Amino acid sequence: MEKERPDNIVFSDDQGYNASLLPYATNVGAPVIKMDDLVSWKSRGISTVNKEFENKFNELKMQYQNLMNEYEWNELVYSSKFSFEPVIGEIYHLYVGDDGINFLSLISPQEWNKEHIGTFKLNSDKKWIVLNQKNNVFQ
């Protein structure tokens, strides 16, 4: 049985010769239609997104650690003994007293021989900012 039309001719029983209506090329010299490799695209996307999430997580973790460190220093200073009202913007020094109780003073560590914990400044939010610390007390 001989074919009516050769294989390279696009013909539909409903629409006839419809090669010009199709969204893809139909002649023999047309580029090959290949399926995109979605697996490698997905794996590259997943890898990129996971790296971004990891970086964001590490950033948040560092911010959390810094926040907890600030909280612990503020807790230490506020729980120490002092008999004056600290002035915003002034520098204060935290020491360990002879009785083992921490106390806050205006006297710098160079002016007397006490165990110095750190130097702090009170900001306008009533938060103690660490200016100098002898060692990290909390680690």
Stockholm file with secondary structure:
# STOCKHOLM 1.0

chainA/1-139         MEKERPDNIVFSDDQGYNASLLPYATNVGAPVIKMDDLVSWKSRGISTVNKEFENKFNELKMQYQNLMNEYEWNELVYSSKFSFEPVIGEIYHLYVGDDGINFLSLISPQEWNKEHIGTFKLNSDKKWIVLNQKNNVFQ
#=GR chainA/1-139 SS CCCSSCTTSCCBTTTBSCGGGSSSCCSTTSCCCCCCCHHHHHHHHHHHHHHHHHHHHHHHHHHHHHHHHHHHHHHHHHTSBCSSCCCTTCEEEEEECTTSCEEEESSCTTTSCSEEEEEEEECTTSCEEEEEESSCTTC
#=GC SS_cons         CCCSSCTTSCCBTTTBSCGGGSSSCCSTTSCCCCCCCHHHHHHHHHHHHHHHHHHHHHHHHHHHHHHHHHHHHHHHHHTSBCSSCCCTTCEEEEEECTTSCEEEESSCTTTSCSEEEEEEEECTTSCEEEEEESSCTTC
//
